[in-house]
């Protein structure tokens, strides 16, 4: 009986030790993982810098991220005879830490247009429309309104005008303007105003536009 009790005590002690060992943080492994993650981040950064050094901007220049990496002798090409009706939905703004930089979704618009041009599609056959709602409205605020909100000049204005110059139509949501307390003078004068972004989305898709829902946080 005593022997059985002793064995039971030893077994319970061993089990407790194993549990303690398994729950204890393995600092060596974590350090190794962190080091590996950091090394991958550096490698990715160097890779991107190398790629961006050869990037081309055949149509519109936003930031360095709106460029196109050249591809030699592609074996799949788009139909160069049809119109490309593109509908871009922007509903997000940059985090406060990057409020001084071009809106990431707006920059995507420039890149997608550059990609179409780089694929050989004639500019006259690209018909872009941008609809903005929610926090995305910040991208098309007037300089004065942007300063009031962020104490910075609006970094998007040049790109917006460049996109307009190549035929891009901008539409803002009247519902979002009301919720954000904005009036017409708070947004750039080139903006069209719709009662709601939802009818813009349905109307243009029914007219054959391809929807690009640009959501950077997903």
N, C-alpha and C positions, 0 to 999 in steps of 0.2 A: 504493500500500500504506500509505504514511504517512497519506494522507488518510483511508483507510478506518479505520485505527486511531484517528485523531483523532475521527472521527465516532462510533466505538464508545465511546470514553471519554466524550464529551459526552452520549451517550444514557444510559450507565450513571449518570453524575452527575445527569442530570435525573430518572431513575427513583428514585435514592436520595433526592433532594430531595423528590420527590412523596410518597414513603413517610414521610419524616420529618414532612412537613407534615400528612399524614393521621393519623399516630399522636400528634401533639402535641395536648394538651388544649386545647379551645377554651374558654378561661375566660370570654370574653364571652358565648357562647351559654349556658354553664352558669349564669352569673349571671342571665341573662335568664330561663332556665327556673325557677331557684330563686325569683326575684322573682314570676314568674307563678304558681307553685305557692303561694307565700305569700299572694298576693292572692286566689287561689281559696279558700284555707283561711279567710281572714278573711271573704270573702263567704259561704261556707257557714256559718260560725259565726254571722254576723249573721242569716242566713236562718233557722237553727235557733232562735235566740233569739226571733225574731219569731214563729215558729210555736208555740214552747213557751209564749209569753205568752198564747196563746188556747187552749192544751190543756185538756182536761176530764178529770176522773177520776171517772167515774160509779159505780164499784163499789169499787175498791181503789186506795189511793195508795201506791206504792212510792217511787221517786225521781221526779224531773221527767221521766224518760224513759218512765214507764209511762202517760203521758197519751195522749189521743186528739184528733186535730185534727178539728174539726167539718167535715162535708161536707153542703152544702145540696142537698136534693132528689135523693138517689141513685136511680138507675133500675134497680138490681139489689139486691134485698133477700133475706135468708135466709128459709127456711121457719120461721115463728114457732110452729108447732105441734109440731115434733119436738124430741126431747131432743138436747142437744149434749154427748156424752161425750168429754171431752178428756183425753188422757194426755200428760203432760209428762215428758221425760227430761232430767235435769240431771246432767252428768258432769264439769263443769269448775268450777274456782274462779277468783276474780279473781287477777291478778298480785299479788305481794307489795306493790307500790307502791300498790295500791288495795284492800288488805285491809280498810281501815276503811270501805269503801263497800259498799252492797248488792250481793250476787252478781248479775252481769249477767243470767244465765239466770233467776234467781228473779224479777228485775224484769220480764223478758219474760213470765213467767207472768201477772203482774199486768196488764201491758199487753194481752195477748191476751184476758184476761177482760174488761177494760174495752172492748175493741173489740167483743166479742160483745154486751155490754150496750148499747153505743152504737148497735149495729145493730138494737136493738129486741127482742132475745131476752129473755124473762122469766128472772130469776135462778133460779127453781125448775127451769128446764129446762136449766141449765148444770151439768154434773156433772164437776168437775175432779179428777184424780188426778196427783200428782207423785211420780215415783220418782227417787231419788238414788243414785248410785254413784260410785266413783273419787274424784277430788279434790272432786267436787260435794258430798260429805258435809260439808265444812267449813261449808256454809251452815246446817246444822241442828245444829251442835255446841252444847252448853250454853255458857253464858257463861264458866264456869270453864275448860272444855276449850279454848275458843277463845282465852282469855287465855294459856293455857300455850303454845299454838302460835304466836300472833301478837303477844302482849303488848298486845292490844286487846280491848275488849268486842265481842261479836258484833253487827254492825250489821244482821243479817238477822232477829233475833228478832221485832221488832214486825211486820214484813211477813209472816213465817210465821204468826204468831197472827192477823193480819188475814185472811189467806187461809183459815185454818182456820175462822174465824168466818163465812165465806161458804160453807162446806161443802166445802172442799178437803181431800182425804185425802192424807197424806204417807206414803211407804213408803221405807225405806232398805234397801240391799243388805247382807245379813249377811256375804257374802264380802268386800266392800270394808271392812267394819268390822274383820274379822279381819286383813286385810292391813295396815290402818292402825293396828292395835293398839288399837282402840276397844272399850269395853264399853258396856252399855246406859246407864249413868249418864253417859256422855260426850256423849250426844245428848239432844235435847229430849224430854221425857216423852210428848208427843203423837204421836211417830213410831211407825208400825208397822214391824216388822222382818220381812223376807222372807229365805229361805235365799239367794236370788240375785235381782238385778234382772232377769235374763234371763227368768225365769218370770213376773215381773210384766209385762214387755213383751209376751210371747206371750199370757198369759192375758187381759189387758185388751183387746188388739187383737182376739183371737178373740171377745170379747164386744161388739165394735163400737165400741171407742174409737178416736178419731183420734189418731195419734201425732205429737207435736211434739218432734223431737230437737233440743234447744237446745244448740248448739255455737258459742260465741262466737268461737273462734279460727280458724274456717274462713273 
